[in-house]
Amino acid sequence: MTNNHRVVNILVVGVGGQGVMTASEVLCETAISQGFDAKKTEVAGMAQRGGVVSSHVRFGPKVLSPGIACGEADILVAFEAAEAMRWCHYLRPGGIAMVNRLHLVPPVVSLGLFPYPPDPVEEIRKQGIRVHDFDGSAIALELGDKRLVNTVMMGAISESLPFTPELLKERIVKRFRIRKPALADLNGQAFDRGRAAAR
Amino acid sequence: MNPKPLTPPAAGSRLLMSGNEAVARAVWEAGVRVAAAYPGTPSTEILENLAFYPDLYTEWSVNEKVSLEVALGASLTGARSFCAMKHVGMNVASDALMTMTLTGVVGGLVIAIADDVGFSSSQNEQDSRFWGRFAHLPILEPADSQEAYEMTLAAFALSEKFSTPVILRLTTRICHVKCLVTIGAREAKRAADGFTKDPARWVMVPSNAQKRLPGVFAREKALTEESAASALNRLEPGSDRRVGFVTSGPAYMHVREAFPDAPVLKLGFSYPVPMNKIRELADQVDTLVVVEETEQLLETEIHAVGIQARGKDLLPTAGEMPPFVLKKHLAALFPELSNAAAETAAPLSSALPVFPRPPTMCAACPHLGVYYTLSQLRNVNIMGDIGCYTLGAGHPWRALDTTICMGASMGMALGMDKGRGPDDEKKNIVAVIGDSTFLHMGMQGLLDIAYNRGNVTVLLLDNRTVGMTGGQENPATGRDIYGEEAPRVDLAKVVESLGIAPEHIHVVDPYLLPVLFKTLREEVKYNGPSVIITNRPCVLTGYYEALKPYEVEASLCTGCGNCVDVGCPAIHVTRREKVIKPSGKEVELAFVDIETTACTGCGLCLQPCAPKAIRHAVPTATIHVVPASGEKL
């Protein structure tokens, strides 16, 4: 992933409200700060109502089409385990999946209309995909707020990017310093914990 | 939400912007005085962003037609004006559009229409390029945020050069894609030179209007020459001349990515069609292919002038045209593609089966009580409308039978009442509509129900916001787009003045299920129109106050599943068990838990809980201070 001459494709997925779009925006901004062209796209319309959210981040010397096609993602970052399963076919051969083990059970499952897969991570592994899974939400809760999970996940993928983890961390912390200064340090910690968990 | 004018980023900045943000910036730079819109995905953020800019007037209008009329009125004073809408908004606004094409404009007037190509949040997928043909108006089509910014500025210049409204056609992939945009400086805000009275131009009675018509066609002819010479229509040479592409909008980026060596005619000023440039490309290539989102429009026009072209005989007539779609459907023209596809060994050819995750109502949403109650009623036909409450059609309620367009619940309920035969005689007819949709296009329908004495029970769900698009203000909010206090419409009084008898107007708290149920049951029995207004705000707005969360006392839960029928996403089934009742009947029990961090204590779920197993959660400290040194995981 250190080849700077091609377009890097990162697919960030989760459930409405988990901070998927913020995470992908920070990824995009960091790439731009390093001189890359970048595009980010998602279908946001009804996602805030607990639906599926997928955000496509592409960066490289020049990015044309904003979407990532099936079989072309370098990294899949999944904030929820079943969502990792839903999107893992987007990975290219040799791509990696970074998965938060959290299970978010939607009402259609609670109502007994569909089953929740017993072990989504195992299902993905069976496909021959390289998966790194950890309980990012537990880390976020331990730090005091489940919404920190997006920063934890960014920390987790930070060593797989064509720029240094410190750059990404700096962006995230800076963003919070401007918008929610009280949470800046906490997000820095969340990033470090995610990074350590992915090693 | 309380946007205060911010200091806009400096001219020359290079920023990551969505298409909507880029259009807003350009509208401000163009010196626009008045901008109006009704929220609608994917266009909503244009006006939301404009509200942050200083020194121009922006408003949420009650519907798209009004927003376009506001823009036209401003233009008549000489001010530059702007309005934005989603594709279906123009269906509502088109009455104004089809005559303003005759009058033309004074100050530049640009209409951004955002097509929801790919159905991210819409009831249909329509192609707004038709409006250019229908109303004889120019259309500009950006392919990314930078172009959205540039073409908005160009649209104002074009509008004033030809005294015409200009359509800026956007799609979801322009509105919601972020990429780099280099921004410029603001022009001095245009002075409004004042309205010049000119009945022959502005009073469109038949005798005046018919005299304006030849001017419309002359203008279209002049615009054709403008488009033929425009730098926005760019012929890009390519080394592989087997296929040449004619394309516009986001499809251009997809074509460029999929076929980097092909010659491409990129249309930015796509109507009137620059047929000269299309002919020029056709002469250079073996096959001309038209890639358009979504309908076969340009291609038909190209065929009509006798140029051979392919397009929709190969490509889909719905949805987006991303590179993989293009490569798949055009493989016949590029034989090497089918070989390449065979060589690529993707790890997975198709998706793994996973449950669907449809959008749901929020925990404690006031609509939950309404749909729980509706789902308990028998013999009822429920005419629905457009908003978060459309989700009532889904599980577990299944309590909404139709959705067509803004306000349709009213007229359809009346029609169903008047048209019903013996099979529907005993059916109760209910219409469900939200506050903003009611004020947008529902009031007229309710007036029709009252005037024509329909036997319809209307549920008017007033949550004080435009919920589905992200919580924008409307006249029921009590605040305007800037978050400033504004007159709050009194819905009960509106309903009464439309002709509903006061004794059949009820304002009900939707969290009180017995009251809601009793009121609804009584009013459906009444043979005449009645309106039940629910009065609790959307949980995502500042008006909502969260209460103490609940939890389930597991030892008391009998697994009856009544609380699950409320449909709150904070209630989870932890265990299912099949038991045989004394009657011999097998039933499945569902034992539950409440996600306390998501629960805001609305109290809906405890009302149908017979064993009283739901109680206030015991507060637990969850925040741990982590040493700065960091522990090893």
Chai-1 contact restraints between the chains, C-beta under 6 A:
chainA,res_idxA,chainB,res_idxB,connection_type,confidence,min_distance_angstrom,max_distance_angstrom,comment,restraint_id
A,C28,B,L16,contact,1.0,0.0,6.0,A-B,restraint_1
A,E29,B,L16,contact,1.0,0.0,6.0,A-B,restraint_2
A,K39,B,V177,contact,1.0,0.0,6.0,A-B,restraint_3
A,K39,B,C179,contact,1.0,0.0,6.0,A-B,restraint_4
A,K40,B,K178,contact,1.0,0.0,6.0,A-B,restraint_5
A,T41,B,V177,contact,1.0,0.0,6.0,A-B,restraint_6
A,V43,B,S120,contact,1.0,0.0,6.0,A-B,restraint_7
A,A44,B,H176,contact,1.0,0.0,6.0,A-B,restraint_8
A,G45,B,T41,contact,1.0,0.0,6.0,A-B,restraint_9
A,G45,B,S120,contact,1.0,0.0,6.0,A-B,restraint_10
A,G45,B,S121,contact,1.0,0.0,6.0,A-B,restraint_11
A,M46,B,S121,contact,1.0,0.0,6.0,A-B,restraint_12
A,M46,B,P359,contact,1.0,0.0,6.0,A-B,restraint_13
A,R49,B,P359,contact,1.0,0.0,6.0,A-B,restraint_14
A,R49,B,T360,contact,1.0,0.0,6.0,A-B,restraint_15
A,G50,B,T360,contact,1.0,0.0,6.0,A-B,restraint_16
A,G50,B,P569,contact,1.0,0.0,6.0,A-B,restraint_17
A,G51,B,R357,contact,1.0,0.0,6.0,A-B,restraint_18
A,G51,B,P359,contact,1.0,0.0,6.0,A-B,restraint_19
A,V52,B,R357,contact,1.0,0.0,6.0,A-B,restraint_20
A,L64,B,M253,contact,1.0,0.0,6.0,A-B,restraint_21
A,L64,B,R256,contact,1.0,0.0,6.0,A-B,restraint_22
A,L64,B,E257,contact,1.0,0.0,6.0,A-B,restraint_23
A,S65,B,M253,contact,1.0,0.0,6.0,A-B,restraint_24
A,S65,B,H254,contact,1.0,0.0,6.0,A-B,restraint_25
A,S65,B,E257,contact,1.0,0.0,6.0,A-B,restraint_26
A,S65,B,P323,contact,1.0,0.0,6.0,A-B,restraint_27
A,P66,B,V177,contact,1.0,0.0,6.0,A-B,restraint_28
A,G67,B,P322,contact,1.0,0.0,6.0,A-B,restraint_29
A,A69,B,F324,contact,1.0,0.0,6.0,A-B,restraint_30
A,G71,B,A346,contact,1.0,0.0,6.0,A-B,restraint_31
A,A82,B,V354,contact,1.0,0.0,6.0,A-B,restraint_32
A,M85,B,L352,contact,1.0,0.0,6.0,A-B,restraint_33
A,M85,B,V354,contact,1.0,0.0,6.0,A-B,restraint_34
A,R86,B,V354,contact,1.0,0.0,6.0,A-B,restraint_35
A,H89,B,L348,contact,1.0,0.0,6.0,A-B,restraint_36
A,H89,B,A351,contact,1.0,0.0,6.0,A-B,restraint_37
A,P93,B,P347,contact,1.0,0.0,6.0,A-B,restraint_38
A,V105,B,H572,contact,1.0,0.0,6.0,A-B,restraint_39
A,P106,B,R357,contact,1.0,0.0,6.0,A-B,restraint_40
A,P107,B,T360,contact,1.0,0.0,6.0,A-B,restraint_41
A,P107,B,P569,contact,1.0,0.0,6.0,A-B,restraint_42
A,V108,B,H395,contact,1.0,0.0,6.0,A-B,restraint_43
A,V109,B,F355,contact,1.0,0.0,6.0,A-B,restraint_44
A,S110,B,H572,contact,1.0,0.0,6.0,A-B,restraint_45
A,S110,B,V573,contact,1.0,0.0,6.0,A-B,restraint_46
A,L111,B,H395,contact,1.0,0.0,6.0,A-B,restraint_47
A,L111,B,P396,contact,1.0,0.0,6.0,A-B,restraint_48
A,F114,B,F355,contact,1.0,0.0,6.0,A-B,restraint_49
A,Q127,B,L348,contact,1.0,0.0,6.0,A-B,restraint_50
A,G128,B,P347,contact,1.0,0.0,6.0,A-B,restraint_51
A,E142,B,H624,contact,1.0,0.0,6.0,A-B,restraint_52
A,G144,B,I623,contact,1.0,0.0,6.0,A-B,restraint_53
A,A196,B,L633,contact,1.0,0.0,6.0,A-B,restraint_54
A,A197,B,L633,contact,1.0,0.0,6.0,A-B,restraint_55
